[in-house]
Amino acid sequence: MLATGLAAVLIGSLACGNPQKRLESGPVGANASAHTMEVLNAYVEPPKGSAYHPGEDAIVFFTLYNNADVPDELRSVETSKATEVRIKWDADCDGSAEPAAFLPVHPNGTVPEPPEGGPGTAYHLELFGLEEEVREGTTIPLVFTFEKAGELTVDAVVPPEESFEAPPKGCEPGVVTETPTETTETATTEPTEVPDSPEPEGTP
């Protein structure tokens, strides 16, 4: 039912005069492409209650895929619905996503996985200071700007909190094992008893 509802939202947004090169429902969010770059499954974290209120912040999850044979970079994201959009990336998979000036995207691939992370996306957007009420079942327009692919617009879906099942996201830190330190035992040498020398025969 959730997928059907999201599809209806996306069809409605197209009918309201927001044309896209490609816009369709994904497992949870929306997909869009421009040139060789794709933004997949873009959705806003569901609001607590039925809506975000003006001045509140929101998080947007998505996946990037580069179909080109050369690397690209996500340089910025803008929206008319918030005062600021910040790219966040947990590049080291330490559980803390830091502001990133850009996101690198592999050729014929996606954003690099953290060195000790499992599968999943360790990046997202933070929208600061929403300009107006954003209700569940609506969308937030986002303009992605890439170094080579140029601009790409996608309407990120705002799903309802009720019955929402988020796909796996974030990196999964690997288990760091300590290298055992080999201890060398110092051998102790027992003192050797020297037998008494026998006295020569005929000695008084």
Contacts in CASP RR format, 6 or more apart in sequence:
PFRMAT RR
TARGET T0000
AUTHOR 0000-0000-0000
METHOD contacts of the structure
MODEL  1
MLATGLAAVLIGSLACGNPQKRLESGPVGANASAHTMEVLNAYVEPPKGS
AYHPGEDAIVFFTLYNNADVPDELRSVETSKATEVRIKWDADCDGSAEPA
AFLPVHPNGTVPEPPEGGPGTAYHLELFGLEEEVREGTTIPLVFTFEKAG
ELTVDAVVPPEESFEAPPKGCEPGVVTETPTETTETATTEPTEVPDSPEP
EGTP
1 163 0 8 1.000
2 28 0 8 1.000
2 159 0 8 1.000
2 163 0 8 1.000
2 164 0 8 1.000
2 165 0 8 1.000
3 25 0 8 1.000
3 26 0 8 1.000
3 27 0 8 1.000
5 137 0 8 1.000
6 25 0 8 1.000
6 26 0 8 1.000
6 28 0 8 1.000
6 29 0 8 1.000
6 30 0 8 1.000
6 137 0 8 1.000
6 157 0 8 1.000
6 159 0 8 1.000
7 24 0 8 1.000
7 25 0 8 1.000
9 137 0 8 1.000
9 138 0 8 1.000
9 139 0 8 1.000
9 157 0 8 1.000
10 23 0 8 1.000
10 24 0 8 1.000
10 25 0 8 1.000
10 30 0 8 1.000
10 139 0 8 1.000
10 155 0 8 1.000
10 157 0 8 1.000
13 23 0 8 1.000
13 139 0 8 1.000
13 155 0 8 1.000
14 20 0 8 1.000
14 23 0 8 1.000
18 141 0 8 1.000
18 155 0 8 1.000
20 32 0 8 1.000
20 153 0 8 1.000
20 154 0 8 1.000
20 155 0 8 1.000
21 32 0 8 1.000
21 33 0 8 1.000
21 34 0 8 1.000
22 31 0 8 1.000
22 32 0 8 1.000
22 33 0 8 1.000
23 30 0 8 1.000
23 31 0 8 1.000
23 32 0 8 1.000
23 154 0 8 1.000
23 155 0 8 1.000
24 30 0 8 1.000
24 31 0 8 1.000
25 31 0 8 1.000
25 157 0 8 1.000
26 40 0 8 1.000
26 41 0 8 1.000
27 41 0 8 1.000
27 167 0 8 1.000
28 41 0 8 1.000
28 43 0 8 1.000
28 157 0 8 1.000
28 159 0 8 1.000
28 164 0 8 1.000
28 165 0 8 1.000
28 166 0 8 1.000
28 167 0 8 1.000
29 41 0 8 1.000
29 42 0 8 1.000
29 43 0 8 1.000
29 156 0 8 1.000
29 157 0 8 1.000
29 159 0 8 1.000
30 41 0 8 1.000
30 42 0 8 1.000
30 43 0 8 1.000
30 139 0 8 1.000
30 154 0 8 1.000
30 155 0 8 1.000
30 156 0 8 1.000
30 157 0 8 1.000
31 38 0 8 1.000
31 39 0 8 1.000
31 40 0 8 1.000
31 41 0 8 1.000
31 42 0 8 1.000
31 154 0 8 1.000
32 38 0 8 1.000
32 39 0 8 1.000
32 42 0 8 1.000
32 152 0 8 1.000
32 153 0 8 1.000
32 154 0 8 1.000
33 39 0 8 1.000
33 152 0 8 1.000
34 149 0 8 1.000
34 150 0 8 1.000
34 151 0 8 1.000
34 152 0 8 1.000
34 153 0 8 1.000
35 68 0 8 1.000
35 148 0 8 1.000
35 149 0 8 1.000
35 150 0 8 1.000
36 66 0 8 1.000
36 67 0 8 1.000
36 68 0 8 1.000
36 72 0 8 1.000
36 148 0 8 1.000
36 149 0 8 1.000
37 64 0 8 1.000
37 65 0 8 1.000
37 66 0 8 1.000
37 67 0 8 1.000
37 68 0 8 1.000
37 72 0 8 1.000
37 105 0 8 1.000
37 144 0 8 1.000
37 146 0 8 1.000
37 149 0 8 1.000
37 150 0 8 1.000
37 152 0 8 1.000
38 64 0 8 1.000
38 65 0 8 1.000
38 66 0 8 1.000
38 67 0 8 1.000
39 62 0 8 1.000
39 63 0 8 1.000
39 64 0 8 1.000
39 144 0 8 1.000
39 152 0 8 1.000
39 154 0 8 1.000
40 62 0 8 1.000
40 63 0 8 1.000
40 64 0 8 1.000
40 65 0 8 1.000
41 61 0 8 1.000
41 62 0 8 1.000
41 63 0 8 1.000
41 167 0 8 1.000
42 60 0 8 1.000
42 61 0 8 1.000
42 62 0 8 1.000
42 142 0 8 1.000
42 154 0 8 1.000
42 155 0 8 1.000
42 156 0 8 1.000
42 157 0 8 1.000
43 60 0 8 1.000
43 61 0 8 1.000
43 62 0 8 1.000
43 156 0 8 1.000
43 157 0 8 1.000
43 158 0 8 1.000
43 159 0 8 1.000
44 58 0 8 1.000
44 59 0 8 1.000
44 60 0 8 1.000
44 127 0 8 1.000
44 134 0 8 1.000
44 140 0 8 1.000
44 156 0 8 1.000
44 157 0 8 1.000
44 158 0 8 1.000
44 159 0 8 1.000
45 58 0 8 1.000
45 59 0 8 1.000
45 60 0 8 1.000
45 61 0 8 1.000
45 166 0 8 1.000
46 136 0 8 1.000
46 158 0 8 1.000
46 159 0 8 1.000
46 160 0 8 1.000
46 161 0 8 1.000
46 164 0 8 1.000
47 58 0 8 1.000
47 134 0 8 1.000
47 135 0 8 1.000
47 136 0 8 1.000
47 158 0 8 1.000
47 161 0 8 1.000
48 161 0 8 1.000
49 136 0 8 1.000
49 161 0 8 1.000
50 135 0 8 1.000
50 136 0 8 1.000
50 160 0 8 1.000
51 133 0 8 1.000
51 134 0 8 1.000
51 135 0 8 1.000
51 136 0 8 1.000
52 58 0 8 1.000
52 130 0 8 1.000
52 133 0 8 1.000
52 134 0 8 1.000
52 135 0 8 1.000
52 158 0 8 1.000
53 130 0 8 1.000
53 133 0 8 1.000
54 129 0 8 1.000
54 130 0 8 1.000
54 131 0 8 1.000
54 132 0 8 1.000
54 133 0 8 1.000
55 129 0 8 1.000
55 130 0 8 1.000
55 131 0 8 1.000
56 129 0 8 1.000
56 130 0 8 1.000
57 82 0 8 1.000
57 126 0 8 1.000
57 127 0 8 1.000
57 128 0 8 1.000
57 129 0 8 1.000
57 130 0 8 1.000
58 82 0 8 1.000
58 126 0 8 1.000
58 127 0 8 1.000
58 130 0 8 1.000
58 134 0 8 1.000
58 140 0 8 1.000
59 124 0 8 1.000
59 125 0 8 1.000
59 126 0 8 1.000
59 127 0 8 1.000
60 124 0 8 1.000
60 125 0 8 1.000
60 126 0 8 1.000
60 127 0 8 1.000
60 140 0 8 1.000
60 142 0 8 1.000
60 156 0 8 1.000
61 121 0 8 1.000
61 124 0 8 1.000
61 166 0 8 1.000
61 169 0 8 1.000
62 121 0 8 1.000
62 124 0 8 1.000
62 125 0 8 1.000
62 154 0 8 1.000
62 156 0 8 1.000
63 110 0 8 1.000
63 121 0 8 1.000
64 74 0 8 1.000
64 103 0 8 1.000
64 105 0 8 1.000
64 110 0 8 1.000
64 111 0 8 1.000
65 105 0 8 1.000
65 109 0 8 1.000
65 110 0 8 1.000
66 72 0 8 1.000
66 105 0 8 1.000
66 106 0 8 1.000
66 107 0 8 1.000
66 108 0 8 1.000
66 109 0 8 1.000
66 110 0 8 1.000
66 149 0 8 1.000
67 108 0 8 1.000
68 107 0 8 1.000
68 108 0 8 1.000
68 148 0 8 1.000
68 149 0 8 1.000
69 107 0 8 1.000
69 108 0 8 1.000
70 107 0 8 1.000
70 148 0 8 1.000
71 104 0 8 1.000
71 105 0 8 1.000
71 106 0 8 1.000
71 107 0 8 1.000
72 104 0 8 1.000
72 105 0 8 1.000
72 107 0 8 1.000
72 146 0 8 1.000
72 147 0 8 1.000
72 148 0 8 1.000
72 149 0 8 1.000
73 102 0 8 1.000
73 103 0 8 1.000
73 104 0 8 1.000
73 105 0 8 1.000
73 146 0 8 1.000
73 147 0 8 1.000
73 148 0 8 1.000
74 87 0 8 1.000
74 102 0 8 1.000
74 103 0 8 1.000
74 105 0 8 1.000
74 144 0 8 1.000
74 145 0 8 1.000
74 146 0 8 1.000
75 102 0 8 1.000
75 145 0 8 1.000
75 146 0 8 1.000
75 147 0 8 1.000
76 85 0 8 1.000
76 87 0 8 1.000
76 144 0 8 1.000
76 145 0 8 1.000
77 85 0 8 1.000
77 87 0 8 1.000
77 125 0 8 1.000
77 142 0 8 1.000
77 143 0 8 1.000
77 144 0 8 1.000
77 145 0 8 1.000
78 85 0 8 1.000
78 142 0 8 1.000
78 143 0 8 1.000
78 145 0 8 1.000
79 85 0 8 1.000
79 127 0 8 1.000
79 140 0 8 1.000
79 141 0 8 1.000
79 142 0 8 1.000
79 143 0 8 1.000
80 131 0 8 1.000
80 141 0 8 1.000
81 127 0 8 1.000
81 130 0 8 1.000
81 131 0 8 1.000
81 132 0 8 1.000
81 134 0 8 1.000
81 140 0 8 1.000
81 141 0 8 1.000
82 127 0 8 1.000
82 128 0 8 1.000
82 129 0 8 1.000
82 130 0 8 1.000
82 131 0 8 1.000
82 140 0 8 1.000
83 128 0 8 1.000
83 129 0 8 1.000
83 131 0 8 1.000
84 127 0 8 1.000
84 128 0 8 1.000
84 129 0 8 1.000
85 125 0 8 1.000
85 126 0 8 1.000
85 127 0 8 1.000
85 128 0 8 1.000
85 142 0 8 1.000
86 99 0 8 1.000
86 125 0 8 1.000
86 126 0 8 1.000
86 128 0 8 1.000
87 99 0 8 1.000
87 100 0 8 1.000
87 101 0 8 1.000
87 102 0 8 1.000
87 103 0 8 1.000
87 123 0 8 1.000
87 125 0 8 1.000
88 97 0 8 1.000
88 98 0 8 1.000
88 99 0 8 1.000
88 100 0 8 1.000
88 123 0 8 1.000
88 124 0 8 1.000
88 125 0 8 1.000
88 126 0 8 1.000
89 97 0 8 1.000
89 98 0 8 1.000
89 100 0 8 1.000
89 103 0 8 1.000
89 111 0 8 1.000
89 122 0 8 1.000
89 123 0 8 1.000
90 96 0 8 1.000
90 97 0 8 1.000
90 98 0 8 1.000
90 114 0 8 1.000
90 122 0 8 1.000
90 123 0 8 1.000
90 170 0 8 1.000
90 171 0 8 1.000
91 98 0 8 1.000
91 100 0 8 1.000
91 112 0 8 1.000
91 114 0 8 1.000
91 122 0 8 1.000
92 114 0 8 1.000
92 115 0 8 1.000
92 116 0 8 1.000
93 114 0 8 1.000
93 115 0 8 1.000
93 116 0 8 1.000
93 117 0 8 1.000
93 118 0 8 1.000
93 122 0 8 1.000
93 171 0 8 1.000
93 172 0 8 1.000
93 173 0 8 1.000
93 174 0 8 1.000
94 173 0 8 1.000
95 171 0 8 1.000
95 173 0 8 1.000
97 122 0 8 1.000
97 123 0 8 1.000
97 124 0 8 1.000
100 123 0 8 1.000
102 147 0 8 1.000
103 111 0 8 1.000
103 123 0 8 1.000
104 111 0 8 1.000
104 112 0 8 1.000
105 111 0 8 1.000
105 146 0 8 1.000
106 112 0 8 1.000
110 121 0 8 1.000
111 121 0 8 1.000
111 122 0 8 1.000
111 123 0 8 1.000
113 119 0 8 1.000
113 120 0 8 1.000
113 122 0 8 1.000
113 171 0 8 1.000
114 122 0 8 1.000
114 171 0 8 1.000
114 173 0 8 1.000
116 173 0 8 1.000
116 174 0 8 1.000
116 176 0 8 1.000
117 171 0 8 1.000
117 172 0 8 1.000
117 173 0 8 1.000
117 174 0 8 1.000
118 171 0 8 1.000
118 172 0 8 1.000
118 174 0 8 1.000
119 168 0 8 1.000
119 172 0 8 1.000
120 168 0 8 1.000
120 169 0 8 1.000
120 170 0 8 1.000
120 171 0 8 1.000
120 172 0 8 1.000
121 169 0 8 1.000
121 170 0 8 1.000
122 170 0 8 1.000
122 171 0 8 1.000
124 169 0 8 1.000
125 142 0 8 1.000
127 140 0 8 1.000
134 140 0 8 1.000
134 158 0 8 1.000
135 158 0 8 1.000
136 158 0 8 1.000
136 159 0 8 1.000
136 160 0 8 1.000
136 161 0 8 1.000
137 157 0 8 1.000
137 158 0 8 1.000
137 159 0 8 1.000
137 160 0 8 1.000
138 158 0 8 1.000
139 155 0 8 1.000
139 156 0 8 1.000
139 157 0 8 1.000
139 158 0 8 1.000
140 155 0 8 1.000
140 156 0 8 1.000
140 158 0 8 1.000
141 153 0 8 1.000
141 154 0 8 1.000
141 155 0 8 1.000
141 156 0 8 1.000
142 153 0 8 1.000
142 154 0 8 1.000
142 155 0 8 1.000
142 156 0 8 1.000
143 151 0 8 1.000
143 152 0 8 1.000
143 153 0 8 1.000
144 151 0 8 1.000
144 152 0 8 1.000
144 153 0 8 1.000
144 154 0 8 1.000
145 151 0 8 1.000
145 152 0 8 1.000
146 152 0 8 1.000
END
